Amino acid sequence: MPKNIVIEDILGYYKTFNSLLEKLDLQPCDNIYLLGDMISKRLSISKILNYIIFFT
């Protein structure tokens, strides 16, 4: 059964975001809903955007 996961306000924290995704043990049938601010004035803006674009 697919999981529905909601994540909000990543704010450019790529390492934290990536660590969370690893812990979720996602499968191809799972759904991730990203809400709120994906980027902020943080260092990993391009990494976050590249990840989101690649997997959408």
Rosetta constraint file for C-alpha pairs under 8 A:
AtomPair CA 1 CA 29 HARMONIC 7.96 0.50
AtomPair CA 2 CA 27 HARMONIC 7.75 0.50
AtomPair CA 2 CA 29 HARMONIC 5.34 0.50
AtomPair CA 2 CA 30 HARMONIC 4.65 0.50
AtomPair CA 2 CA 31 HARMONIC 7.15 0.50
AtomPair CA 3 CA 29 HARMONIC 7.64 0.50
AtomPair CA 3 CA 30 HARMONIC 4.80 0.50
AtomPair CA 3 CA 31 HARMONIC 6.14 0.50
AtomPair CA 4 CA 30 HARMONIC 6.12 0.50
AtomPair CA 4 CA 31 HARMONIC 4.83 0.50
AtomPair CA 4 CA 32 HARMONIC 6.03 0.50
AtomPair CA 4 CA 33 HARMONIC 7.55 0.50
AtomPair CA 5 CA 30 HARMONIC 7.80 0.50
AtomPair CA 5 CA 31 HARMONIC 6.09 0.50
AtomPair CA 5 CA 32 HARMONIC 4.76 0.50
AtomPair CA 5 CA 33 HARMONIC 6.06 0.50
AtomPair CA 6 CA 32 HARMONIC 5.88 0.50
AtomPair CA 6 CA 33 HARMONIC 4.70 0.50
AtomPair CA 6 CA 34 HARMONIC 6.06 0.50
AtomPair CA 6 CA 35 HARMONIC 7.20 0.50
AtomPair CA 7 CA 32 HARMONIC 7.34 0.50
AtomPair CA 7 CA 33 HARMONIC 6.18 0.50
AtomPair CA 7 CA 34 HARMONIC 5.04 0.50
AtomPair CA 7 CA 35 HARMONIC 6.10 0.50
AtomPair CA 8 CA 34 HARMONIC 5.67 0.50
AtomPair CA 8 CA 35 HARMONIC 4.44 0.50
AtomPair CA 8 CA 36 HARMONIC 5.09 0.50
AtomPair CA 8 CA 37 HARMONIC 6.99 0.50
AtomPair CA 8 CA 38 HARMONIC 7.72 0.50
AtomPair CA 9 CA 35 HARMONIC 6.52 0.50
AtomPair CA 9 CA 36 HARMONIC 4.77 0.50
AtomPair CA 9 CA 37 HARMONIC 4.54 0.50
AtomPair CA 9 CA 38 HARMONIC 5.74 0.50
AtomPair CA 9 CA 39 HARMONIC 7.96 0.50
AtomPair CA 10 CA 14 HARMONIC 7.68 0.50
AtomPair CA 10 CA 17 HARMONIC 6.68 0.50
AtomPair CA 10 CA 36 HARMONIC 7.70 0.50
AtomPair CA 10 CA 37 HARMONIC 6.22 0.50
AtomPair CA 10 CA 38 HARMONIC 4.87 0.50
AtomPair CA 10 CA 39 HARMONIC 6.65 0.50
AtomPair CA 11 CA 37 HARMONIC 5.62 0.50
AtomPair CA 11 CA 38 HARMONIC 4.92 0.50
AtomPair CA 11 CA 39 HARMONIC 4.27 0.50
AtomPair CA 11 CA 40 HARMONIC 4.89 0.50
AtomPair CA 11 CA 41 HARMONIC 7.88 0.50
AtomPair CA 11 CA 42 HARMONIC 7.18 0.50
AtomPair CA 12 CA 38 HARMONIC 6.03 0.50
AtomPair CA 12 CA 39 HARMONIC 4.39 0.50
AtomPair CA 12 CA 40 HARMONIC 5.74 0.50
AtomPair CA 12 CA 41 HARMONIC 7.54 0.50
AtomPair CA 12 CA 42 HARMONIC 5.48 0.50
AtomPair CA 12 CA 43 HARMONIC 6.92 0.50
AtomPair CA 12 CA 44 HARMONIC 5.26 0.50
AtomPair CA 12 CA 45 HARMONIC 5.15 0.50
AtomPair CA 12 CA 48 HARMONIC 6.14 0.50
AtomPair CA 13 CA 17 HARMONIC 6.13 0.50
AtomPair CA 13 CA 42 HARMONIC 7.22 0.50
AtomPair CA 13 CA 43 HARMONIC 7.97 0.50
AtomPair CA 13 CA 44 HARMONIC 6.39 0.50
AtomPair CA 13 CA 48 HARMONIC 7.80 0.50
AtomPair CA 14 CA 18 HARMONIC 5.91 0.50
AtomPair CA 14 CA 44 HARMONIC 5.77 0.50
AtomPair CA 14 CA 45 HARMONIC 7.89 0.50
AtomPair CA 14 CA 47 HARMONIC 6.58 0.50
AtomPair CA 14 CA 48 HARMONIC 5.79 0.50
AtomPair CA 15 CA 19 HARMONIC 6.02 0.50
AtomPair CA 16 CA 20 HARMONIC 6.19 0.50
AtomPair CA 17 CA 21 HARMONIC 6.35 0.50
AtomPair CA 18 CA 22 HARMONIC 6.30 0.50
AtomPair CA 19 CA 23 HARMONIC 6.37 0.50
AtomPair CA 20 CA 24 HARMONIC 6.34 0.50
AtomPair CA 21 CA 25 HARMONIC 6.88 0.50
AtomPair CA 21 CA 26 HARMONIC 7.10 0.50
AtomPair CA 22 CA 26 HARMONIC 7.52 0.50
AtomPair CA 26 CA 30 HARMONIC 6.23 0.50
AtomPair CA 34 CA 38 HARMONIC 7.72 0.50
AtomPair CA 38 CA 48 HARMONIC 7.26 0.50
AtomPair CA 38 CA 49 HARMONIC 7.88 0.50
AtomPair CA 39 CA 45 HARMONIC 5.69 0.50
AtomPair CA 39 CA 48 HARMONIC 7.34 0.50
AtomPair CA 39 CA 49 HARMONIC 7.98 0.50
AtomPair CA 40 CA 45 HARMONIC 7.22 0.50
AtomPair CA 41 CA 45 HARMONIC 7.73 0.50
AtomPair CA 44 CA 48 HARMONIC 6.30 0.50
AtomPair CA 45 CA 49 HARMONIC 6.29 0.50
AtomPair CA 46 CA 50 HARMONIC 5.92 0.50
AtomPair CA 47 CA 51 HARMONIC 6.14 0.50
AtomPair CA 48 CA 52 HARMONIC 6.28 0.50
AtomPair CA 49 CA 53 HARMONIC 6.05 0.50
AtomPair CA 50 CA 54 HARMONIC 5.93 0.50
AtomPair CA 51 CA 55 HARMONIC 6.26 0.50
AtomPair CA 52 CA 56 HARMONIC 6.18 0.50
